[in-house]
Amino acid sequence: MSRPRNAWMLALASLGLLAFAPAHAQGTVSALCSTDQAWCELAALEFQKATGIRVLQTRKPTGEALAQLRAEAANPKTDIWWGGTGDPFLQAAEAGLLQPYRPDYINDLHAWAVRQYAMSQNMVGGFYTSAIGFGWNTELLKKKKLPEPKCWSDMVKPVYKGEIEISHPASSGTAYTILAGLVQLMGEDKAFDYMKALHRNVTTYTRSGTAQAPNVGKGEVAIGISFIFGFDAWRHNKYPVATAAPCEGTSYEIGGIALVKGSRNAEAARRYYDWLMSPVGQGIGARANSLQSPANRTFKPDPRIPSMDNVRLIRYDFEKYGSSAERRRLLERWRSEVESLPR
């Protein structure tokens, strides 16, 4: 009886139908994850349980992850990079650091995810999407008798001096998305004038764009600028948090996922990639209270994920602002004209 069963198992394996079946240890995959820490950890744990493949994973902001891949280029130690804003992924593709991969299930993905493949010659996939906005601690604002911010123009008012937290665009893809979005929304010179005014109200530039939501939720800062979904996760957990999308319009991300060129564990990396893009893998985000809109459209997403139907999105030019030269130029100008100013 064992021979037919073994033949059937071999046939299934040849069709890739055992990709997510539980198994004994079948190798190792080295990953960089740039989304929320809880999602990174739960995904690695669940994939390892499902496949037996050991996941060696480090959580780093997208800017730092990109720097690591550049440093490893001659001798790659990372197999797959996933989560976090897509611009640094496009810069990695431009630098020849990524391996093209166009999955068979591409028609299961939303159009915005598929466009990332086309834009990057199949080196970067669209993993999720979410919009930039404001989150604030309602109790702190009430205590300090501060109005709720609704627009970009509100954030530069003197009443908010020392009350706003945002991440640093050199290390955080979130902050670079904000920077590039303001340039596209306002025009470059006006955007830099705006960021100089905003700088006076900023209390801290954090390394990671995931810091604002917990800091606002716990009352460590009154207002944060980051992706709206992060603040909403704390609101759903009964913290005194409210959110708004800027009335003038706002930028958004398409989170990235990519295989690393020259990786040592290519097959295990592809299996992790496919699992992360499957309904099971995409659903891990909401299980970890990370409420981005998933790329896979073949399952019902968590109802807590904030809708972007009423968010005024700009026409974000991912190709231009995802280029290394444009990112470097904008960051140099930001450091020179904004970061250098006193607060």
QUITASUL-V876432 format. One record per pair of residues at least 12 apart in sequence whose C-alpha atoms are under 6 Angstrom apart, sorted by the first residue. I is the first residue (numbers start at 0). J is the second residue. Records with the same first field share a line. If there is no record, write none. Layout:
# QUITASUL-V876432
I = J + J
This chain:
# QUITASUL-V876432
19 = 49 + 50
20 = 49 + 50
21 = 49 + 50
22 = 50 + 51
23 = 51
24 = 51 + 52
25 = 51 + 52
26 = 52
27 = 52 + 53 + 54
28 = 54 + 264 + 267 + 268
29 = 55 + 56 + 77 + 78
30 = 56 + 77 + 78 + 79 + 80
31 = 56 + 57 + 58 + 80
32 = 58 + 80 + 81 + 82
33 = 58 + 59 + 60 + 61 + 82 + 83
34 = 82 + 83
37 = 287
38 = 284 + 287
60 = 171 + 207
61 = 83 + 171 + 172
62 = 170 + 171
63 = 170
75 = 262
78 = 259 + 262 + 268
79 = 257 + 258 + 259 + 268
80 = 256 + 257
81 = 255 + 256
82 = 254 + 255
83 = 254
84 = 172 + 252 + 254
85 = 253 + 254 + 255
86 = 321
89 = 321
90 = 321 + 322 + 323
96 = 260
97 = 122 + 258 + 259 + 260
98 = 122 + 258 + 259 + 260
99 = 121 + 122
100 = 121 + 122
101 = 121
107 = 295 + 296
108 = 294 + 295 + 296
109 = 294
112 = 125 + 294
123 = 256 + 257
124 = 255 + 256
125 = 253 + 254 + 255
126 = 254 + 255 + 256 + 294
127 = 253 + 254 + 292 + 293 + 294
128 = 252 + 253 + 254 + 291 + 292
129 = 251 + 252 + 291
130 = 226 + 251
131 = 225 + 226 + 227 + 250 + 251
132 = 224 + 225 + 226 + 227 + 243 + 244
133 = 223 + 224 + 242 + 243
134 = 222 + 223 + 230 + 241 + 242
135 = 215 + 221 + 222 + 240 + 241
136 = 215 + 221 + 239 + 240
137 = 239 + 240
139 = 221
149 = 243 + 245
150 = 245 + 246
151 = 245
155 = 196 + 197
159 = 200
160 = 200
161 = 200 + 201 + 202
162 = 221
163 = 200 + 201 + 202 + 222 + 223
164 = 201 + 202 + 203 + 223
165 = 204 + 223 + 224
166 = 204 + 205 + 206 + 207 + 208
167 = 204 + 205 + 206
170 = 206
171 = 207 + 208
173 = 208
180 = 250
195 = 337
199 = 342
211 = 223
212 = 229 + 230
216 = 238 + 240
228 = 290 + 291
232 = 288
248 = 311 + 312 + 313
249 = 312 + 313
250 = 312 + 313
290 = 304
